[in-house]
Amino acid sequence: MGSTVIDLANVLIAHINAFWGWATTGSAGAPPL
């Protein structure tokens, strides 16, 4: 696969950032899971 721990961490961080961006903008629509 070639995915490193850093790659997985970056993806996780991106999802967390997207979730907080959604949560802090009035929670419009479905959460970006």
C-alpha positions in Angstrom: 0.0 0.0 0.0 2.8 2.4 0.8 0.9 4.4 3.4 3.2 5.6 6.2 2.2 6.5 9.8 2.7 10.2 8.8 0.4 9.8 5.8 -2.3 8.3 8.0 -1.9 11.0 10.6 -2.2 13.7 8.0 -5.5 12.2 6.8 -6.8 11.9 10.3 -5.8 15.6 11.0 -7.6 16.7 7.8 -10.8 14.9 8.9 -10.6 16.4 12.3 -10.1 19.9 10.9 -13.0 19.4 8.5 -15.2 18.2 11.4 -14.4 21.3 13.5 -14.8 23.6 10.5 -18.3 22.1 10.1 -19.1 22.2 13.8 -18.1 25.9 14.1 -20.1 27.1 11.1 -23.5 26.4 12.5 -23.4 22.7 11.8 -25.1 23.1 8.4 -25.7 19.9 6.5 -24.3 16.5 7.4 -21.0 16.3 9.3 -18.0 15.6 7.0 -17.2 12.1 8.3 
